[in-house]
């Protein structure tokens, strides 16, 4: 059923199908058949922290999509398009249910409005947005503004030639690029900001068609672990994708912080970071890796640059799960750099661009991207940064959970010796005076993968129990020493033979006790 957009326009948004499209009264036309003037007309209706995207059929709060049932969306659109005006129950009935559909209208409408209020965080008793008019209908009492979705639509040629630059708008979105964060073989990573809400977002652009597989891989892996495990506080979230037409990109959660190497430098160097904090950050990264492994995913490129240090997600402490299905318009922010005193540091594992699936079950139903599940022995492709790769991977063997743990051990070792340039050599143990930490590193670096930690969860538990294990080791050493030096209750002297001619020494031949 079509929803009238306003009394001033005959155009409407149809959200009945799986994808919303812009229609017009009379024969339906696809968007590409409309004139340039018509393409400027679609708008986002904004109120408070919300955006009602009539073209996309989405409701977003601070850029994050809120799931709404179709009838809830239609009812909200009708109310928001007429702020301050009473919308009768009969108008809502005609909008939501065709005349030839027989339903329990009163109960269904009450349920629809109730779900809508729940999504908006509204209440009938003290309404912020939807006011009940007894025996009449409802009225939207919030302040509504309109904002064009995009000033114009780029042609296919313009899209192919488009390149990211500071101040440039991401095509078809309200996001403006601010700062280049990095570059790689696939393309560039940029920080973007919402034109109106000023929320930040990270865009990972693929500027080479032949490297598009890396974005597809990362998107697929995210969907796998989200399906199996939900969001995780120590994994960077993927919030949106555009793989259909240029420019291709992933939209990721913005972690208000820095990668581990840069973050340590900002603290005055690794040595200036307390050892206990270094261990906790690595334990958090191991928690994120454990979540990926438990979803059947290997990372294969663990290094300081892929561990981001930031603050807790807004509205949630570390250890909680929250998030949204990847959609355009989503944005997540956090406190500023923790090292500068803006919150306790939280480590998040990022960049699964070279990761792969080790579980056929995990991949079931998500193979449309053509994801390769593993590299076999002898493969010429050795993904990852070589200084952090396990020996067996460098020899062409397939990556495993234990090879990821070897890489985690390398980062841990470099943190302990306060030098990210220090490789793991045969005499690495000399630089680690702590016997308990040496034991953990020995398990990470074991030549035989099966002798390493069984899981990242086990490594995390070991790192968090360092203090207790030190105390236990010290107590055991004290107990051992005390057993060896216990006070003597009595002393036995065996009898001697008096070989002297002096009878006064005869007592020595008697046993003493």
N, C-alpha and C positions, 0 to 999 in steps of 0.2 A: 504494500500500500504506500502511496506517495504522501509525503508530508509537505504541505504548503510552507514555503520559506517565509513569506511575509505578504501583507496585503498589497505591497508596492511592487512585488515581483511575481511573475508566473512560474519562476524556476523553483525547483525543489531538490531535496536530497533523498535518494532512494537507498535505504539501508536494508532492504529485505533480503538481498543476496549475500553471498560470502564476501563480496568486496563492494564497498559503497561507491557510487558514481554520481556524477552531476547530470541531472536530467532536465527536461524542459516540458512545459505543458504541451500536450499534443503528442506527436510521434517522438519517441525517445531517440536522442542523438548521442553518440559517443563523444567524450570530451574533445578528441582531436578534430571533430567536425565543427566545433564552435569557432566563432570569430575571435580575434585577439581581444576585442573589447569585452566579450563575454567571459574570457578566461580570467579577467581581472576581478570580476564580480564576487566569486566565492570568498567568504570571510570566516574568520574565527570569532565567535562570540565569547568575550572574556568577562568573568566576574570573580571578584576576590582572587583566590589562587588558582582558579579553574579556567580552562579553555575548552569551549565546545566547538569542535572542528566539524562543521556541517558537511564538508566535502568528503572527509575521510571517515565520517561516522564514528568519531572518537571523543571521549571526554578525558581530559588530562588535568592532573593536579600538579602544579609546579613542574610541568613537563612530563610527568610519569603517567602513562595510560591507566585509566580505571576501567575495569571490565563492567560493561553495562549490557543488560539484555535489550533486545531491539525495542520493545515497547517502552522500557524505561528511557531509552535515548530519545524516542519520538516524543514522549510526554515532556521531557526536559526541554527539548528544542522548541516545542510549542509554547511552553511557559516563558523561556528565556527570550524568545523572539517578541514577546509582548510584556515586557517588564512593567509592573505597576498596574496592569489591567487584569480584571477578573477573567479567568478562563473557566467556562462552565463545564460541568460534568458531561453535558451533552456534546460539547465541542471535543472533549477528550475521547468520548466514546466513538465519535465519527472518525477521529484521527487514528485511534488504536484498533478498532474492530469494525470491519465492513458490516454493512446492513444485513448481509446474508449469513453472518456468523453469529451463532447463538451461544452466549456465555453468561455466567453469573456476573453480570457487569459490575455491580456494586462491590462485591468481594474482590474481583480481579483488579478493579481500579484502585481500591484501598491497598492491595498487595503491591501493585506497581509503584504507587506513590511512596509506600513504606520502604521499598527497596531503593528507590531513588534518594530518599532522605538518608538512608544508611550510607549510601555511596558518597554523599556530600557531607557527611558528618553533621546532619541537620536533625532537629527534633521538632515534633508537632507542638509541644508545649511552649518552647521558646524558639521559634523559627528564625533562622538567619536568611534563608533563601525562599522556601516554599511555605506560604501562609495558607491555612485552611479557612475557607469561607463556608461556614456551616450551611448545609442544605443548598449550596449554590455551586461551589467549585473550589478553585485554588488561584493564588496570585503569587507571581515571582516578585519578591521585595528587594532583591539585591540590585546593585548598580552594574549595568551591562555596558560594555564598550565593544566596538567592532574594529577588527584589524585584518587587512588583506593577507591572504596566505602567502602570496608572492607577487612582486610587481609584474612579472611576466613569465612566460614559459619559454625555456631555452629550446632551440631547435636541436635535432639529433646531432648535427655537425658541431654546434656550439658545445654540446655536452661532451663530445669526444675530445674537443680541443681545450676544455676547461682544465685549469690547474689551480691548486690551492694557493692563496696569497693572503696576507694580513689585510683585514677589512673587507674581504670578499665573502659574499653570502653563499652558503652551500645550496645548490640549486633545489628549488622546490621546498625549502625549509625556512624556518625563522631563525636559523643559526648563522652567526657571523664569525669567521675565523679571526683569531687574535694573535696566536703565537705558534711558531713551528717548534714542536717538542723533540723531533728526531726524524731520522730517515733510515731506510734500509733497502734491500734489494727489491722489495715489492713496491715501495712508494714512500709516502711521508705520513708522519703523525702530527696532528695539529690540535691545539686547544681552541674550541669554539665557545661562543656565549650567545644565549637566547636574546633576541633583539629587545624584547619587552621585559621578560622576567629576570634577565641578567644571570641566569644560571649557567654554570660551565659544563662542558661535555668534551670528551676526547674523540676525535675523528681519525680513523686509520684508513688512509686513502691508498688504493691499489692503482697505480698509474701505468702498469704494464699488464696487458691482457694475458700474457703467458704466465704471470704470477698470481692470477686470480684464485688459483687453487688454495693458496695459503689462507686467504680470507674465508673461503668456503670451509676449509678444514676447521678453522677456529670457531666459526659459527656452528658447525655441526657438533663439535666437541662440547661447546657450551650448552647446546640443546640437550645433549645426552646427559651431562651431569645435572642440569636443572631438572630434567625429567626424573632422574633416579634419586637425586639427593636434595633438590631445592637449592636456594641460594646459600652461600657460605660466607661468613665474615672475613675469611682470609683468602678469598678468590675474587679477583676483579670481575665485576659483572658486565656482560654484554647487554646493551639496552636497545640496540636497533641495527638493522642491516639494510644495505641497498646493493644488491647483486644483479638487479635486472637491467639497468642501463647506466652508462657513464654519467658522472664519476662514481665508481664503485667504492664503497667504504663500509667500515664497521663503526658503530657508535658505542663507545664504552663509558662506563662509570668514570667520573673524574675523581681521582684520589688526590686530595689536597696535600701533597707531600712530594717526595722525591724517591728515586731509586736508591737502593741500599748504599751503593758506592757514594753517590752525591750527598745523601743524607748524612753519612758518617763524616764526610769532609766538612759539611756545614756545622757539625758539632765540635770541630777542632781536630778531627782525625779519629780513626778507630780507637786509639788508645784512650781518648777522652770519654768514650762511651763505657759506662760500667759493664763489667763482664756479665753480671746478672742480667742486664738489659739485652746484651748481645745474645745470650742464650735464650731469653724469652722470645725475642724476635725470630730466631731460627726455629723455635718450637712452634710459633704461630705459622711460619711458612710451611713447616712440616705438617701441621694440621690441614692447611689448604691442599698440600700435595696428597695427603691421605684421602681427602674427600674426592679428589680427581681419580686416584687409584681405585677407590671403592666404587666409582662409577664406571670403571673399566677403561680409564684414560691415562696414558703416559704423557709426561711433559716433554722430556728429551732435550730441554735447553735451559736447565736451571743454572742461574748465574746471578751475580749481584744486580745486574741491570734489569732482571725480570722479577725482582722482589721489590715492591713499592712500599715505602713507609709513609703512612698518613695517620689520620685520626679516625675515630669511630664514625660509622654512618649516622646521618642525622636521625634522631628519634630512636636509635637502637644502640645498645652497648655491644661490644665485641662478644661474640658467642651466640648472638641471636641471629635468626634468619629472617630476611625481609627482601622484597624485591618485586619486580614485575616482569611479565613476559616481554621479550625484546620487541619494541615498537618505536617508530619514529616519534620524536617529541619528548622522549624520556630523558630525565637528567637526575643525577645524584651528586650531591656535594658533601663536603666534609670540612672539618676544622683545618686551619692553616698548618703549616709545617710544625710537627710536634716539637722538633728540636728548638724552636723559637719560643716554646712555652704555650702552645695553643691546644694542648690536649695530650693524653698519653699515646705513645706510638703504637700503631697497629701495622703489622706486616701483611701484605697481600701478594699472592702469586699471580703473575700476569703473563701474557703472550704465549698462547698455546698454538702459535702458527705452525710449528713443526711437530706438534704432538700427534699421537695416533691412538687408535682404539685397540685394546687388547682383548676385548670381550665381544664376541659375535652377538651375544644377547643384547649388549648395549647398543650395537649398531642397527639392530633389527628395526626396520621401518624408517630409518633415517639415512638411506644410502643414495638419495637423489643427487647429492653433490658429487658423487663419484669419488668419495673418500677412499684412499688406500689404507687398509687396516694395519699393515706392518711391512717393514723391510726385512727380507729374509737374509740368511747368511750369505756373505760374499757380495752384498749389494754395493754398488758404487756410490750410493747416496749415504752420506754420513752427516745427518743434520745435527745442529747444536754447535756450541762453542768448544773447540777441542780441548782447551785447558781444563774444562770441567767434565769431560766425557770419561766414562769408565773404560778401562783397558780393553774389555771384550768388545765394546761398541767400536772403538778405534780399529779393532781387528776385523770389523765387518759383521760381527754377530748381532742378532736382533736386540733391540732395547728391551729392558725388563723393569719391573718395579725396583729391583736391586741396583740397576744402572742409574736410575733417578736418585736413589739414596746415596750412591757414590758421589754424584754431583752435589748433592746437599752437603755431604761431608767435606767437599773441597771448600765450599763457601764458609762452612763452620770453622774449618782449619784457618782460613785466611782471616776470619774475624778474631780468632784466638791469638794469632801471631801479629795482628794489627797491620796486615799488609795484603792488599788485594792483588798485588803483583807476584806474590810468593807461590810458586808451583808446589805440588806435592812430590817431593823427592824421596829416595829410599831412606834418608835419615830424618824424615819429618818429625819423628817423635822427640828429637832433642830440643825442639823449639816449644814443646808443650810440657811444662813441668808438672802440671796437675795430673796425677795418676788416674783419677776417675775419668777425666776428659780424654786422656790417652786411650783408655779402654773403649770409649764410644767411637773415637776416630778409627781405632784399629778395626772395629766392626764395620764401619763405613767403607774402609779401604781394603777390606779382605780381598785377596786375589781371586778366590772362588766366590762367585755371587751368592751361593747358598749359605755362605758363612757370614754374610752381612745381616743387618737387621731384617726381620721378616716383613716389616711394614713401616711406613712413615709414621703411623700412629705409635709404634713402639719407640721409634727415635724421639718423637715428641715427648713421650712419657719419661724417657731417660733424661732428656735435657731439663725437664721440670723437676726431676728428683735429684739433681746434682748435689744440692746442699744436704739432703737426707742421706745420700749415699756416702758423702764425705764423712759425715758424723758417724755413720755405721762403720766405715772403714777405720776411723780413728778409735772408736770404742773397741772394735775387735783387736786393734793393735795394743791398746792399753791392757785389755784383758789378757792377751797373750803374754805381755811383759810381766804383769802382776803374777800370773801363774808361775813364771820362771823365777821370780824373785820373792816368793812367799816366805814369811818368817819360819825358822826351824824350831819345832816344838821340842825335839830331843836329838841327841847325837850319840851314835853308837861307835865305840872304838873296839876293834878286834884285838884279841890277846896277842901279845908279843912273846918272843922267847928271850929270856935274860941271858945274853952271851957274856956279860961282864962278870968279873969276880966279886963285884960289890953287892952284897946281899941287900943293901938299902934300895937297889933298883928292882928288886923282885916284884914290887907292886905293878910294874909295867907289863908283866906277863898276865895280869888279870884283865879280863874284859871289863870295859866301862860302859855305862849307859846313862 
